[in-house]
Amino acid sequence: MIVSLNASINVVLAVTPTPDPNFDPNTVTPGVIGFVVFFLIAAATVLLCLDVVRRIRRTTYRAEIKERLQAEQAERDGDEGASNDKPE
């Protein structure tokens, strides 16, 4: 077990390259491709948010209309029942 662990560590250390001494991590930029990818992700997020808001609004309006129709139907049913109960 320990021999296998040591062998694995040796393989990882042997494969890991040493960094270039002239490499400056402060000069690394994503470039044009990174900007385009980031912009597309941001645009997709905005479009998805707008779509969700539209769907929520549509669902809310449908629920309000359904409540109004049910209230009107109950009012009509109540009026018809009251007019049938009156003696003539």
Distance bins in CASP14 RR format, pairs under 12 A and 6 or more apart:
PFRMAT RR
TARGET T0000
AUTHOR 0000-0000-0000
RMODE 2
METHOD distances of the structure
MODEL  1
1 7 0 0 0 0 0 1 0 0 0 0 0
1 8 0 0 0 0 0 1 0 0 0 0 0
2 8 0 0 0 0 0 1 0 0 0 0 0
2 9 0 0 0 0 0 1 0 0 0 0 0
3 9 0 0 0 0 0 1 0 0 0 0 0
3 10 0 0 0 0 0 1 0 0 0 0 0
4 10 0 0 0 0 0 1 0 0 0 0 0
4 11 0 0 0 0 0 1 0 0 0 0 0
5 11 0 0 0 0 0 1 0 0 0 0 0
5 12 0 0 0 0 0 1 0 0 0 0 0
6 12 0 0 0 0 0 1 0 0 0 0 0
6 13 0 0 0 0 0 1 0 0 0 0 0
7 13 0 0 0 0 0 1 0 0 0 0 0
7 14 0 0 0 0 0 1 0 0 0 0 0
8 14 0 0 0 0 0 1 0 0 0 0 0
8 15 0 0 0 0 0 1 0 0 0 0 0
9 15 0 0 0 0 0 1 0 0 0 0 0
9 16 0 0 0 0 0 1 0 0 0 0 0
10 16 0 0 0 0 0 1 0 0 0 0 0
17 23 0 0 0 0 0 1 0 0 0 0 0
19 25 0 0 0 0 1 0 0 0 0 0 0
28 34 0 0 0 0 0 1 0 0 0 0 0
29 35 0 0 0 0 1 0 0 0 0 0 0
29 38 0 0 0 0 0 1 0 0 0 0 0
30 36 0 0 0 0 1 0 0 0 0 0 0
30 37 0 0 0 0 1 0 0 0 0 0 0
30 38 1 0 0 1 0 0 0 0 0 0 0
30 39 0 0 0 0 0 1 0 0 0 0 0
31 37 0 0 0 0 1 0 0 0 0 0 0
31 38 0 0 0 0 0 1 0 0 0 0 0
31 39 0 0 0 0 0 1 0 0 0 0 0
32 38 0 0 0 0 0 1 0 0 0 0 0
32 39 0 0 0 0 0 1 0 0 0 0 0
33 39 0 0 0 0 0 1 0 0 0 0 0
33 40 0 0 0 0 0 1 0 0 0 0 0
34 40 0 0 0 0 1 0 0 0 0 0 0
34 41 0 0 0 0 1 0 0 0 0 0 0
34 42 0 0 0 0 0 1 0 0 0 0 0
35 41 0 0 0 0 0 1 0 0 0 0 0
35 42 0 0 0 0 0 1 0 0 0 0 0
36 42 0 0 0 0 0 1 0 0 0 0 0
36 43 0 0 0 0 0 1 0 0 0 0 0
37 43 0 0 0 0 0 1 0 0 0 0 0
37 44 0 0 0 0 0 1 0 0 0 0 0
38 44 0 0 0 0 0 1 0 0 0 0 0
38 45 0 0 0 0 0 1 0 0 0 0 0
39 45 0 0 0 0 0 1 0 0 0 0 0
39 46 0 0 0 0 0 1 0 0 0 0 0
40 46 0 0 0 0 0 1 0 0 0 0 0
40 47 0 0 0 0 0 1 0 0 0 0 0
41 47 0 0 0 0 0 1 0 0 0 0 0
41 48 0 0 0 0 0 1 0 0 0 0 0
42 48 0 0 0 0 0 1 0 0 0 0 0
42 49 0 0 0 0 0 1 0 0 0 0 0
43 49 0 0 0 0 0 1 0 0 0 0 0
43 50 0 0 0 0 0 1 0 0 0 0 0
44 50 0 0 0 0 0 1 0 0 0 0 0
44 51 0 0 0 0 0 1 0 0 0 0 0
45 51 0 0 0 0 0 1 0 0 0 0 0
45 52 0 0 0 0 0 1 0 0 0 0 0
46 52 0 0 0 0 0 1 0 0 0 0 0
46 53 0 0 0 0 0 1 0 0 0 0 0
47 53 0 0 0 0 0 1 0 0 0 0 0
47 54 0 0 0 0 0 1 0 0 0 0 0
48 54 0 0 0 0 0 1 0 0 0 0 0
48 55 0 0 0 0 0 1 0 0 0 0 0
49 55 0 0 0 0 0 1 0 0 0 0 0
49 56 0 0 0 0 0 1 0 0 0 0 0
50 56 0 0 0 0 0 1 0 0 0 0 0
50 57 0 0 0 0 0 1 0 0 0 0 0
51 57 0 0 0 0 0 1 0 0 0 0 0
51 58 0 0 0 0 0 1 0 0 0 0 0
52 58 0 0 0 0 0 1 0 0 0 0 0
52 59 0 0 0 0 0 1 0 0 0 0 0
53 59 0 0 0 0 0 1 0 0 0 0 0
53 60 0 0 0 0 0 1 0 0 0 0 0
54 60 0 0 0 0 0 1 0 0 0 0 0
54 61 0 0 0 0 0 1 0 0 0 0 0
55 61 0 0 0 0 0 1 0 0 0 0 0
55 62 0 0 0 0 0 1 0 0 0 0 0
56 62 0 0 0 0 0 1 0 0 0 0 0
56 63 0 0 0 0 0 1 0 0 0 0 0
57 63 0 0 0 0 0 1 0 0 0 0 0
57 64 0 0 0 0 0 1 0 0 0 0 0
58 64 0 0 0 0 0 1 0 0 0 0 0
58 65 0 0 0 0 0 1 0 0 0 0 0
59 65 0 0 0 0 0 1 0 0 0 0 0
59 66 0 0 0 0 0 1 0 0 0 0 0
60 66 0 0 0 0 0 1 0 0 0 0 0
60 67 0 0 0 0 0 1 0 0 0 0 0
61 67 0 0 0 0 0 1 0 0 0 0 0
61 68 0 0 0 0 0 1 0 0 0 0 0
62 68 0 0 0 0 0 1 0 0 0 0 0
62 69 0 0 0 0 0 1 0 0 0 0 0
63 69 0 0 0 0 0 1 0 0 0 0 0
63 70 0 0 0 0 0 1 0 0 0 0 0
64 70 0 0 0 0 0 1 0 0 0 0 0
64 71 0 0 0 0 0 1 0 0 0 0 0
65 71 0 0 0 0 0 1 0 0 0 0 0
65 72 0 0 0 0 0 1 0 0 0 0 0
66 72 0 0 0 0 0 1 0 0 0 0 0
66 73 0 0 0 0 0 1 0 0 0 0 0
67 73 0 0 0 0 0 1 0 0 0 0 0
67 74 0 0 0 0 0 1 0 0 0 0 0
68 74 0 0 0 0 0 1 0 0 0 0 0
68 75 0 0 0 0 0 1 0 0 0 0 0
69 75 0 0 0 0 0 1 0 0 0 0 0
69 76 0 0 0 0 0 1 0 0 0 0 0
70 76 0 0 0 0 0 1 0 0 0 0 0
70 77 0 0 0 0 0 1 0 0 0 0 0
71 77 0 0 0 0 0 1 0 0 0 0 0
71 78 0 0 0 0 0 1 0 0 0 0 0
72 78 0 0 0 0 0 1 0 0 0 0 0
72 79 0 0 0 0 0 1 0 0 0 0 0
73 79 0 0 0 0 0 1 0 0 0 0 0
73 80 0 0 0 0 0 1 0 0 0 0 0
74 80 0 0 0 0 0 1 0 0 0 0 0
74 81 0 0 0 0 0 1 0 0 0 0 0
75 81 0 0 0 0 0 1 0 0 0 0 0
75 82 0 0 0 0 0 1 0 0 0 0 0
76 82 0 0 0 0 0 1 0 0 0 0 0
76 83 0 0 0 0 0 1 0 0 0 0 0
77 83 0 0 0 0 0 1 0 0 0 0 0
77 84 0 0 0 0 0 1 0 0 0 0 0
78 84 0 0 0 0 1 0 0 0 0 0 0
78 85 0 0 0 0 1 0 0 0 0 0 0
79 85 0 0 0 0 0 1 0 0 0 0 0
79 86 0 0 0 0 0 1 0 0 0 0 0
80 86 0 0 0 0 0 1 0 0 0 0 0
END
